Every structure is written in C-alpha cells, then in structure tokens.
C-alpha cells in the first residue's frame, strides 16, 4: 500500500536511486554497510542542521570511497580556503582503509528538500514555536517555490499535552500510489522539554517522464523467474465481439 510504505523504497529504480551505490560480495557487504552508517552519522553529528544537509550519497568505485554531500550551505562545510573539507577528509579517512574523496553539492532550493524542511520544523519546535505555525510556514514556502503538494505530520506531546497525538496538514496534492510521481520523503526529530516530537515530510514536485517498458520490466522478469520449468504460457484471452457490430 502506497500509504504505508516508504515512498523512497516504493519508487526505487523508477524515479529514485539508492543513497549507497556499490556492489559487494557476502564477506565485505556487512563491513561496507557499517562504514556507510558511521560516515553518515559522523557527518550529521558534526554539521547537523547547521549546514542544512539534505542528502549524503556514498559510492565505491575501484577500491575507493566517494562521498557526496548535498547541502544548502556549502560554505559551512568547505570553510575558509577549503580548510573545513580537508579536515573532514582526515577524520573520515580514519574510519576506512581505502582512499576517500569528499564532494560538496549545493541545493539551490532548500524549501523543496524534504530533509531540510523537516529539520527546519524541528528547530522551530525546539524554540517553542507553535507546531501549527511551524508547519504552515514551511508549507507556504514550499508551495511558493513551485511544489505541487506538500504534507507534514507531527507526532508526540504537541504543545506539552499529557497524551501524545498526531496532526498533519496538506496543501496541494500528494499522490502516494502513483509510481511516476516525484515524491520526496524524510523524517526528523525535535528534542523538546516534553519529549521527542517526530516529524514526517512529503513533497510532491510533479510527475516524471518514465518509459512504460521500464515500469513493467521488473514485473515481467519476476514472472519469468517464478514460472515453473516446462510450464505453458497462459493462453491469450479471446476478444468478445458483439453480434450487433458484426451485423
């Protein structure tokens, strides 16, 4: 169901791609995955919301690691004369044994990045801003910059109430079942005096031009693999013709 599953995993290989792009055998897969988790946790802990990091992509070409950071404030990451990024390379290199390269990409419209929007709402909640006001501010900013729809949900002890609850607001349309829809999804947390408040953000940017052959390629291959050897193909259905049309 599109309403329950993570929108990113639901659209993999169609409109979305993996954040970790590499192949490994059974022996090295676990160690590579642990390295990726440590790298992402280190970057988020070091910069966090201060640098407005939207996404971190990790690639492993030819026995090396390439880390690409997408941020709305590249100056915070790079530092003066590139001192900041050199320090990052040294600290990340201690986590792995292969050569590591770091690239920084700028996010031109941070209001359309789900992760940055979620972090901004979390920052406002931590500053005791009313959750409805924080949500509506972010939604209005996203719609002004061209988003076709946005939905934000907050869960927890909203406004300090004793019983936790969830509230969500939506502007425009956010199709969750349409695979070709370009929907960004992210989660964030606000650490308040009353406890943790969870935040979910969906941003719909429009439909992408996806070839139908690519959409159904995976399902056709799955049918071939699941078919028993020697089994006959299902006979094509005969088309019914109305008697009046023949006459």
C-alpha atoms as one frame of an Amber mdcrd trajectory, in Angstrom:
protein
   0.000   0.000   0.000   1.359   3.375  -1.010   0.074   4.973   2.194   2.092
   2.642   4.437   5.372   2.008   2.617   8.321   4.404   2.486   7.862   6.473
  -0.722  11.591   6.231  -1.485  11.733   2.441  -1.426   8.438   2.212  -3.315
   9.949   4.141  -6.267  13.451   2.632  -6.376  14.767   2.050  -9.923  11.837
   4.029 -11.339  12.140   7.629 -10.145  14.526   7.216  -7.180  18.035   5.824
  -6.755  19.946   4.363  -3.812  21.926   6.551  -1.396  24.650   3.872  -1.234
  25.734   2.874  -4.740  28.082  -0.094  -4.750  28.217  -3.869  -5.100  29.933
  -6.260  -2.698  30.243  -9.972  -2.033  28.883 -11.684   1.055  32.127 -11.215
   3.000  32.528  -7.452   2.565  28.881  -6.389   2.362  28.358  -6.069   6.124
  31.583  -4.123   6.714  30.813  -1.726   3.846  27.313  -1.123   5.177  28.635
  -0.402   8.683  31.142   2.065   7.216  28.356   3.878   5.359  26.280   4.167
   8.530  29.253   5.519  10.515  30.087   8.076   7.799  26.514   9.389   7.683
  26.211   9.528  11.472  29.533  11.387  11.726  28.541  13.997   9.126  25.110
  14.584  10.684  26.628  14.859  14.169  29.395  17.239  13.049  27.235  19.567
  10.947  23.669  18.514  11.658  21.119  21.207  10.903  23.776  23.937  10.943
  24.865  23.118   7.383  21.355  22.118   6.190  22.456  18.746   4.789  19.748
  17.279   2.575  21.352  14.026   1.447  24.617  12.055   1.551  25.468   9.712
  -1.340  28.261   7.145  -0.957  29.871   5.400  -3.951  32.700   2.864  -4.048
  34.453   2.941  -7.453  37.699   0.942  -7.928  38.660   0.320  -4.279  37.932
   3.861  -3.117  35.084   5.765  -1.490  33.407   8.854  -2.928  31.190  10.811
  -0.523  28.902  13.484  -1.996  27.161  15.872   0.394  24.144  17.865  -0.774
  23.811  20.965   1.388  22.077  24.338   1.261  25.092  25.998   2.946  28.248
  24.731   1.220  30.349  27.492   2.803  29.792  25.999   6.260  31.120  22.622
   5.088  34.016  23.839   2.927  35.267  26.510   5.326  37.846  29.215   4.596
  40.079  28.278   1.640  38.840  24.675   1.837  40.159  24.049   5.350  36.883
  22.567   6.525  36.618  19.933   3.807  40.255  18.877   4.295  39.567  18.336
   7.985  36.519  16.229   7.089  38.636  14.036   4.789  41.186  13.399   7.543
  38.525  12.458  10.082  36.604  10.238   7.652  39.787   8.529   6.480  40.267
   7.088   9.980  37.017   5.122   9.532  38.155   3.223   6.429  41.286   1.702
   4.915  40.706   2.740   1.277  41.243   6.216  -0.262  38.343   8.576   0.385
  37.167  11.618  -1.599  34.593  14.195  -0.484  32.494  16.357  -2.810  30.041
  19.097  -1.853  26.985  19.942  -3.983  24.766  22.962  -3.351  20.992  22.641
  -3.022  19.550  25.625  -4.886  16.036  25.392  -3.413  16.235  24.073   0.170
  12.500  24.741   0.632  11.823  21.833  -1.756  14.108  19.361   0.050  12.114
  17.171   2.439  15.010  16.556   4.851  15.842  20.255   5.196  12.161  21.160
   5.628  11.795  18.545   8.374  14.901  19.824  10.178  13.642  23.413   9.966
  10.319  22.425  11.539  12.216  20.557  14.271  14.347  23.624  15.014  11.255
  25.797  15.389   9.589  23.272  17.709  12.719  23.213  19.882  12.458  27.015
  20.129   8.903  26.631  21.492   7.175  27.837  18.316   3.599  26.537  17.981
   3.639  23.390  15.861   0.787  24.537  13.591   2.570  27.792  12.812   5.867
  25.993  12.119   4.190  23.516   9.774   2.228  26.146   7.842   5.297  28.364
   7.377   7.248  25.559   5.736   4.282  24.524   3.602   3.712  28.048   2.293
   7.411  28.472   1.445   7.463  25.185  -0.495   4.307  25.999  -2.459   5.671
  29.438  -3.411   8.786  27.857  -4.949   6.860  25.509  -7.229   5.918  22.430
  -5.205   2.667  20.875  -6.424   1.866  19.489  -2.998   3.292  19.090   0.497
   2.227  17.184   3.593   3.745  17.498   7.074   2.872  15.306  10.054   3.986
  15.795  13.658   3.572  13.211  16.422   4.191  13.395  20.156   3.282  15.617
  23.095   2.269  18.565  20.936   2.171  21.844  22.901   3.055  19.846  26.030
  -0.199  17.900  26.344  -0.184  14.783  28.527  -1.488  12.372  25.882   0.572
  12.102  22.705  -1.232  12.532  19.392  -0.571  13.127  15.699  -1.608  16.015
  13.476  -0.943  16.591   9.793  -1.616  19.316   7.263  -1.514  19.206   3.494
  -1.530  21.721   0.664  -1.998  20.713  -2.954  -1.974  17.013  -3.840   0.471
  14.330  -2.721  -0.124  11.095  -4.704   1.330   8.123  -2.812   0.250   5.289
  -5.144   1.474   6.863  -8.415   4.931   5.408  -9.010   5.961   8.008 -11.604
   5.192  10.825  -9.133   8.335  12.578  -7.884   7.677  12.493  -4.133  10.410
  13.381  -1.643  10.081  11.933   1.851  12.100  12.482   5.024  11.828  12.229
   8.794  13.244  14.331  11.611  13.053  14.638  15.395  12.643  17.614  17.712
  14.096  17.256  21.223  11.761  19.308  23.424  11.401  19.580  27.200   8.252
  17.432  26.967   9.969  14.674  24.994  10.714  13.797  21.383   8.368  15.007
  18.635   8.566  13.086  15.364   8.211  14.882  12.033   7.416  13.415   8.605
   7.522  15.406   5.362   6.203  14.534   1.886   6.871  16.945  -1.029   5.326
  16.325  -4.451   7.203  18.001  -7.324   5.217  16.638 -10.267   5.209  13.545
 -12.474   8.391  12.308 -14.148   8.599  11.051 -17.732   9.115   7.327 -17.195
   9.093   4.802 -20.034   6.351   2.213 -19.540   8.786  -0.506 -20.609  10.995
   0.336 -17.616   7.996   0.444 -15.291   6.904  -3.112 -16.045  10.299  -4.627
 -16.861  10.841  -5.802 -13.292   7.409  -7.415 -13.044   7.896  -9.286 -16.344
  11.287 -10.616 -15.245   9.778 -11.685 -11.925   7.026 -13.586 -13.729   9.637
 -15.424 -15.814  11.673 -16.445 -12.775   8.603 -17.559 -10.811   7.255 -19.644
 -13.708   7.890 -23.375 -13.267  10.174 -25.055 -15.841   8.200 -26.651 -18.653
   5.030 -24.763 -17.760   2.987 -23.461 -20.648   2.372 -19.794 -21.153  -1.170
 -18.697 -20.316  -3.371 -18.613 -23.408  -4.348 -15.130 -24.592  -7.869 -14.113
 -23.779 -10.287 -14.118 -26.702 -11.849 -10.822 -27.518 -15.623 -10.773 -27.339
 -17.381  -9.336 -30.390 -20.923  -8.054 -30.146 -23.455  -9.524 -32.597 -24.747
  -6.073 -33.491 -21.259  -4.970 -34.506 -20.912  -7.982 -36.875 -24.254  -7.261
 -38.468
